[in-house]
Amino acid sequence: MHKILINGEWVDARSGSSREIRNPATLELLGRVPDCGPADVTRAVAAAKAAQHAWWKVPGVEKAKLLREIGARIRAREHALASLMTEETGKPLCEAVDCIDWVAACFEYYGEVARSSYGNSVPPVAPHQLNFTIKEPFGVVAAIVPFNFPLLLMAWKVAPAIVAGNTVVCKPPHQNPLSNLKLAEVYELLPAGVVNVLTGAADTATALIEHPDVDLIAFTGSNAVGRKIAAAAGAQLKKVNLELGSIDPFIVFKDADLDVAVPGVAWARLLNAGQVCTSSKRIYVEHPIATEFTQRMHEYVARLKVGNPMVPDTDIGPLISQEAARRVEDQVARAAKDGATLKLGGGMSRQAGLPGHFFQPTILTDVPHGSVATREEIFGPVLSITTVADADEAIRFANDSEYGLGASIYTKDLATAMRAMESIKAGTFWINDPLTDNDAAPFGGMRHSGIGRELGSEGLDAFREPKHVHLDWVMERKPWFFPYRDRKP
């Protein structure tokens, strides 16, 4: 049984429940972790609360040094972390290696920000006064992340949260918590209690969310769960930062270079077997190039290798679970009933010597806008292609959604790009470079895709609140004090 991290020590959970962690490609048993209960949550939150004030007072320059060292130690453990993450998530090893680089970069970025971001000076309203703001931490942060990017999405929360002076209780995904437990070894650099790590599923998360000493909940996951968290947090007036799901559009305008657009769209949709919140789940192609685009996409995707994610030339690994694969299969079948044409794939796939949860790379064409494939988030390797009459229709369809996490386009025309950017509500808008993140820029959703932002200065501000300081260095009786009868007209 794996231990959990509380107050700087690896300890046994008090809960008697546990769960197995299995490789989704081979179904091999990788380990067993506790299903932490209320007693474990209470211990972790108490440790975080006790450590928070002293940690807040650590100077920014010292925090910066610690975060840079955390980044360096993560890079030194790249192979071990990436291999373990591939084993428990099913993502190809090269994708996992990239993830570890991004995780380290996040800590390094916020290490630099820690030295230069504290508050602002404000012009005063009268003589001998000074006005300024300082930005203070909320206190104890609960960080809860999903299975698809377990380390990256945790880093996006932990790094800015602790730089801001908060302490954190982490709840990794129940499907694959082992790489987060491995990552937690680098937190030994920090004072005890600054970062704590619990394992478990929904009940563990609920106990953490509802604990009265948790001040802010940072969550990435489904829209349905995000709504429940928002409701629970609202009952206690807790702050939330929610990055939720989406059905992101990708427009391929008629002037796009198909030698770039075909592999670009395929990667933007099939990365991590399509289990990405920002993957391009609605693909709109202008009519003049639609036939050629679809044919090229069929030929391109048909050549991709599905298999063991530890093998270097594997392009697409398994889905996270049998349940997830069956859900995608059902959605593809319903999309076909809605009028889509199944061009390639469409069902679960058994790979040679691998009993895991594989799904065939799938292409749906002639997808009617408004059908299930454009209204439900399909979390699997499914490209849904809709032909549009012109740029206006493409932009209108792309913006016709209750979500707004990201949107991508391919075009050589600057005016078309700017018109699409202004018309489509999305937290990130990619032009000719899909799904690229920048630690210094905000990430998050509009509409039903979330509340708040991660990364950038906005991601830091999500974990702190401003205090206005009004200072008058002359102590004097003000003319507006009581009694009012003494006030001069």
C-alpha positions in Angstrom: 0.0 0.0 0.0 1.4 3.4 -1.0 1.8 6.0 1.7 0.4 9.5 1.5 2.2 12.8 2.1 1.1 14.8 5.1 3.1 17.5 6.9 6.3 16.6 5.2 6.1 12.9 6.0 5.1 9.8 4.2 2.5 8.2 6.4 -0.1 5.4 6.3 -3.7 6.5 5.6 -6.1 6.0 8.5 -8.8 4.9 6.0 -9.1 1.1 5.6 -10.2 1.4 2.0 -7.9 1.2 -1.0 -7.9 0.8 -4.8 -5.8 -0.9 -7.4 -4.0 1.2 -10.1 -3.7 -0.7 -13.4 -2.0 0.0 -16.7 -4.8 0.8 -19.2 -2.8 -0.7 -22.0 -1.7 -4.0 -20.4 -4.1 -4.1 -17.4 -1.0 -4.9 -15.3 -1.3 -4.0 -11.6 1.0 -1.0 -10.9 0.2 -0.5 -7.3 -2.4 0.1 -4.6 -3.3 3.4 -3.0 -5.6 4.4 -0.1 -9.0 5.7 -0.6 -8.5 8.5 2.0 -11.3 9.2 4.3 -12.4 12.2 6.4 -9.7 11.5 9.1 -7.0 11.7 6.5 -8.5 14.9 4.9 -8.6 16.5 8.4 -5.0 15.6 9.0 -3.8 17.0 5.7 -5.9 20.2 6.0 -4.7 20.8 9.5 -1.1 20.4 8.4 -1.6 22.9 5.6 -3.4 25.4 7.8 -0.7 25.2 10.5 2.1 25.8 7.9 0.4 28.6 5.9 1.2 31.7 7.8 4.9 31.0 8.2 5.1 30.0 4.5 3.4 33.2 3.4 6.0 35.2 5.3 8.9 33.5 3.5 10.4 36.2 1.2 9.7 36.1 -2.5 13.4 35.6 -3.3 13.5 32.5 -1.2 10.3 31.1 -2.7 11.8 31.8 -6.1 14.9 29.8 -5.2 12.9 26.9 -4.0 10.7 26.7 -7.0 13.6 26.9 -9.4 15.2 24.0 -7.5 11.9 22.0 -7.7 12.0 22.6 -11.4 15.6 21.3 -11.6 14.7 18.2 -9.6 11.7 17.4 -11.8 14.0 17.6 -14.9 16.5 15.3 -13.2 13.6 12.8 -12.7 12.3 13.1 -16.2 12.7 9.5 -17.3 11.2 8.0 -14.1 8.3 10.4 -14.0 7.5 10.1 -17.7 7.7 6.3 -17.7 5.4 6.0 -14.7 3.0 8.4 -16.2 2.9 6.5 -19.5 2.3 3.3 -17.6 -0.7 4.6 -15.6 -2.2 7.0 -18.1 -1.6 5.2 -21.4 -0.3 8.3 -23.2 2.6 7.7 -25.6 6.0 8.0 -23.9 7.1 11.0 -26.0 4.0 12.9 -24.9 4.8 12.1 -21.3 8.3 13.3 -21.7 6.9 16.6 -23.1 4.6 16.9 -20.1 7.5 16.6 -17.6 9.2 19.4 -19.4 6.1 21.6 -19.2 5.7 20.7 -15.5 9.2 21.8 -14.7 8.8 25.0 -16.8 5.7 25.9 -14.8 7.5 25.8 -11.5 10.4 27.7 -13.0 8.2 30.4 -14.4 6.4 31.0 -11.2 9.7 31.0 -9.4 10.6 34.1 -11.4 7.2 35.7 -10.9 7.6 35.3 -7.2 10.2 38.0 -7.0 8.3 40.7 -8.8 4.6 40.5 -8.2 3.1 41.8 -5.0 0.8 44.8 -5.5 0.4 48.2 -7.0 0.7 51.9 -6.0 -2.5 54.0 -6.4 -2.6 57.8 -6.8 -4.0 59.3 -3.5 -7.1 61.4 -3.2 -5.7 64.0 -0.9 -2.3 65.5 0.4 0.0 63.5 2.7 -1.6 60.2 1.8 -0.3 57.0 0.3 -2.5 54.3 -1.3 -1.3 50.9 -2.4 -2.5 47.3 -2.7 -0.9 44.1 -1.5 -2.0 40.7 -2.7 -2.5 38.1 0.0 -3.0 34.4 -0.1 -6.4 32.8 0.5 -5.0 30.2 2.9 -5.5 26.5 2.2 -6.1 25.4 -1.4 -7.6 22.1 -2.5 -6.1 21.1 -5.8 -8.1 18.4 -7.7 -7.1 17.2 -11.1 -8.3 14.7 -13.8 -6.6 11.7 -15.3 -5.6 13.0 -18.7 -2.8 15.4 -17.6 -2.3 14.5 -13.9 1.1 16.2 -13.4 0.7 19.2 -15.7 -2.7 20.3 -14.4 -1.5 19.8 -10.8 1.6 21.9 -11.5 -0.6 24.7 -12.9 -2.3 24.8 -9.5 0.5 24.0 -7.0 3.2 26.4 -8.4 1.1 29.6 -8.4 -0.7 28.7 -5.2 2.4 28.3 -3.1 4.2 31.2 -4.7 1.2 33.3 -3.6 1.7 32.1 -0.1 -1.0 29.5 0.1 -0.5 25.9 1.3 -2.0 23.0 -0.7 -3.7 19.7 -0.3 -3.5 17.8 -3.6 -6.0 15.2 -4.7 -4.6 13.4 -7.8 -6.9 11.5 -10.1 -8.1 8.2 -8.7 -7.3 6.4 -11.9 -3.6 7.3 -12.0 -2.2 8.9 -8.8 1.2 7.2 -8.8 3.0 9.7 -10.9 1.7 12.5 -8.6 3.0 10.6 -5.6 6.3 10.3 -7.3 6.4 14.0 -8.1 5.7 14.8 -4.5 9.1 13.5 -3.6 10.5 16.9 -4.8 8.4 18.7 -2.3 10.8 17.7 0.5 12.5 21.0 -0.3 9.5 22.9 1.1 8.6 23.4 4.8 6.5 20.7 6.2 2.8 21.1 5.4 3.2 23.4 2.5 2.2 20.7 0.0 0.2 17.6 1.1 -1.0 14.7 -1.2 -4.0 12.5 -0.6 -5.3 9.7 -2.8 -8.8 8.6 -3.4 -11.9 9.1 -5.5 -15.1 11.1 -5.3 -15.7 10.7 -1.6 -12.1 11.9 -0.8 -12.7 14.9 -3.0 -16.0 15.7 -1.4 -14.5 15.6 2.1 -11.8 17.9 1.0 -14.2 20.3 -0.8 -16.5 20.5 2.2 -13.8 20.9 4.9 -14.4 24.2 6.6 -10.7 25.1 6.7 -10.3 24.8 2.9 -10.4 28.3 1.6 -10.2 27.8 -2.2 -10.9 24.9 -4.5 -8.9 24.6 -7.8 -10.4 22.0 -10.0 -10.0 20.7 -13.5 -12.6 18.2 -14.8 -16.0 17.7 -16.2 -18.7 20.4 -16.4 -21.1 18.2 -14.4 -18.6 17.8 -11.5 -17.6 21.5 -11.7 -21.2 22.5 -11.2 -21.5 20.4 -8.0 -18.2 21.8 -6.7 -19.4 25.4 -7.4 -22.7 24.6 -5.5 -20.9 23.1 -2.5 -18.4 26.0 -2.4 -21.2 28.5 -2.7 -22.8 27.1 0.4 -19.7 28.1 2.4 -18.8 31.1 0.3 -15.5 29.5 -0.7 -13.6 30.7 -3.7 -13.3 28.5 -6.8 -11.1 28.2 -9.8 -12.7 25.8 -12.3 -11.3 24.6 -15.6 -14.1 22.5 -17.2 -14.8 20.7 -20.4 -15.5 22.0 -23.9 -16.3 21.0 -27.4 -13.6 23.2 -29.1 -14.0 24.1 -32.8 -11.3 24.0 -35.4 -11.9 25.9 -38.6 -9.9 25.1 -41.7 -10.5 28.0 -44.1 -10.3 27.4 -47.9 -6.8 29.1 -48.2 -5.2 26.7 -45.7 -2.1 24.7 -46.7 -3.4 21.1 -46.4 0.1 19.8 -46.0 0.1 21.6 -42.7 -3.7 21.5 -41.8 -4.2 17.8 -42.1 -1.5 16.7 -39.7 -2.2 19.7 -37.5 -5.8 19.0 -37.1 -5.1 15.3 -36.6 -2.7 16.0 -33.8 -5.0 18.6 -32.2 -7.7 16.1 -32.0 -5.9 12.8 -31.4 -3.3 13.9 -28.9 -3.5 11.6 -25.8 -6.0 9.5 -27.7 -8.4 12.5 -27.9 -8.6 12.8 -24.1 -7.8 16.5 -24.0 -10.2 19.2 -22.8 -8.9 21.6 -25.6 -8.7 19.0 -28.3 -10.5 20.0 -31.5 -13.8 18.1 -31.3 -15.7 20.1 -34.0 -13.9 20.5 -37.3 -15.4 22.9 -39.8 -13.9 22.8 -43.3 -14.9 25.2 -46.1 -16.6 23.6 -49.0 -13.9 24.2 -51.7 -11.3 22.1 -49.9 -13.6 19.7 -47.9 -13.3 16.7 -50.3 -9.6 16.9 -50.5 -9.1 17.6 -46.8 -11.3 14.6 -45.9 -9.5 12.2 -48.2 -6.1 13.3 -47.0 -7.2 13.0 -43.4 -8.5 9.5 -44.0 -5.1 8.5 -45.5 -3.2 10.2 -42.8 -5.1 8.8 -39.8 -5.2 5.3 -41.3 -1.4 5.2 -41.1 -1.2 6.2 -37.4 0.0 3.4 -35.1 -2.2 2.3 -32.2 -0.5 0.2 -29.5 1.7 0.0 -26.5 2.5 3.6 -25.4 5.9 2.6 -24.1 7.0 1.7 -27.7 8.7 4.7 -29.3 6.8 4.7 -32.6 3.3 4.4 -31.0 1.1 7.4 -31.9 -2.1 6.6 -30.0 -2.4 4.6 -26.8 -5.5 3.3 -24.9 -8.3 5.2 -23.3 -8.3 5.4 -19.5 -10.9 2.7 -18.9 -13.2 0.2 -20.4 -16.1 2.4 -19.4 -14.6 5.4 -21.2 -14.1 3.3 -24.4 -17.7 2.1 -24.3 -19.0 5.7 -23.8 -17.1 6.8 -26.9 -18.4 3.9 -28.9 -22.0 4.8 -27.9 -21.4 8.4 -28.9 -20.1 7.4 -32.3 -23.1 5.2 -32.9 -25.5 8.0 -31.9 -23.6 10.4 -34.2 -24.2 8.0 -37.1 -27.9 7.9 -36.3 -27.9 11.7 -36.3 -26.7 11.6 -39.9 -22.9 11.5 -39.7 -21.0 9.1 -42.1 -18.5 6.7 -40.4 -15.5 7.1 -42.6 -13.0 5.2 -40.5 -12.9 3.2 -37.3 -15.8 3.5 -34.9 -15.2 0.9 -32.2 -13.0 -0.6 -29.6 -9.8 -2.2 -30.8 -7.9 -5.2 -29.6 -4.1 -4.8 -30.1 -1.8 -7.7 -30.4 -0.7 -8.9 -27.0 -2.4 -6.0 -25.3 -5.7 -6.5 -23.4 -6.2 -2.8 -22.7 -8.8 -0.2 -23.5 -8.0 0.7 -27.0 -10.3 2.6 -29.4 -9.8 2.8 -33.2 -8.9 6.3 -34.6 -12.3 7.3 -36.0 -13.4 9.8 -38.6 -17.0 11.0 -38.9 -17.8 13.1 -42.0 -21.0 15.0 -43.0 -21.6 15.7 -39.3 -24.7 17.9 -39.0 -24.0 20.9 -36.9 -26.2 20.6 -33.8 -26.0 16.8 -33.7 -24.6 14.8 -30.8 -21.0 15.0 -32.2 -21.1 18.8 -31.9 -23.1 19.0 -28.6 -21.4 16.3 -26.5 -17.8 16.2 -25.5 -16.4 13.0 -27.1 -13.4 12.1 -25.0 -11.7 9.8 -27.4 -9.9 9.6 -30.8 -12.8 10.8 -32.9 -12.5 13.4 -35.7 -15.9 15.0 -36.4 -15.8 16.9 -39.7 -18.5 19.3 -40.9 -18.4 20.9 -44.3 -19.5 24.6 -44.3 -20.5 26.8 -47.2 -18.2 29.7 -46.5 -16.2 31.5 -43.8 -19.3 33.2 -42.3 -21.0 29.9 -41.7 -17.8 28.4 -40.3 -17.5 31.2 -37.8 -21.2 31.1 -36.9 -21.1 27.4 -36.3 -17.9 27.6 -34.3 -19.4 30.2 -32.0 -22.7 28.3 -31.6 -21.9 26.5 -28.3 -22.5 26.8 -24.6 -18.8 26.2 -24.1 -15.7 28.3 -24.8 -12.4 26.9 -23.6 -10.4 27.1 -26.9 -10.7 27.5 -30.6 -8.3 26.9 -33.5 -8.1 28.1 -37.1 -5.9 27.6 -40.1 -5.8 30.5 -42.6 -3.3 32.7 -44.4 -5.6 35.7 -44.5 -5.1 38.1 -41.6 -8.5 39.7 -41.9 -10.3 36.4 -41.8 -8.2 35.4 -38.8 -9.0 38.6 -36.9 -12.7 38.4 -37.8 -12.9 34.8 -36.4 -10.9 35.8 -33.3 -13.3 38.6 -32.5 -16.4 36.6 -33.2 -15.7 33.3 -31.4 -15.8 33.2 -27.6 -12.9 31.1 -26.3 -10.4 31.5 -23.5 -7.6 30.7 -25.9 -7.7 31.3 -29.7 -5.0 29.6 -31.7 -4.1 30.8 -35.2 -2.0 28.4 -37.3 -0.5 26.8 -34.2 -3.1 24.6 -32.4 -2.9 23.7 -28.6 0.3 25.5 -27.8 0.5 26.8 -24.3 2.5 29.7 -22.8 3.2 29.8 -19.1 3.1 33.6 -19.2 -0.3 33.7 -20.8 -3.7 32.9 -19.1 -5.5 29.6 -19.7 -9.1 29.0 -19.0 -12.6 28.9 -20.3 -15.5 31.2 -21.1 -19.2 30.4 -20.9 -19.7 26.9 -19.3 -16.1 26.0 -19.7 -15.1 27.4 -16.4 -14.4 30.2 -13.9 -11.1 31.8 -13.5 -7.7 31.3 -15.2 -4.5 29.3 -14.8 -1.0 30.3 -15.9 0.3 33.9 -16.4 -0.2 36.7 -13.9 -3.9 35.9 -14.0 -3.2 32.4 -12.8 -1.2 33.8 -9.9 -4.0 36.3 -9.0 -6.4 33.3 -8.9 -4.7 32.3 -5.7 -4.6 35.6 -3.9 -6.8 38.5 -3.1 -6.0 42.3 -3.0 -5.9 44.4 0.1 -6.1 48.1 -0.3 -3.9 50.0 2.2 -4.8 53.7 2.8 -2.1 55.6 4.7 -2.2 59.2 5.9 1.1 60.1 7.5 -0.5 63.2 9.2 -2.8 62.3 12.1 -5.5 65.1 12.0 -9.1 65.6 12.8 -11.0 65.5 9.5 -13.6 68.2 8.8 -16.3 65.6 8.0 -16.3 64.0 11.5 -19.2 64.5 13.8 -20.9 66.6 14.9 -22.3 67.7 11.6 -23.5 71.1 13.0 -19.8 72.2 13.1 -19.4 71.6 9.4 -18.9 74.8 7.4 -21.2 75.2 4.4 
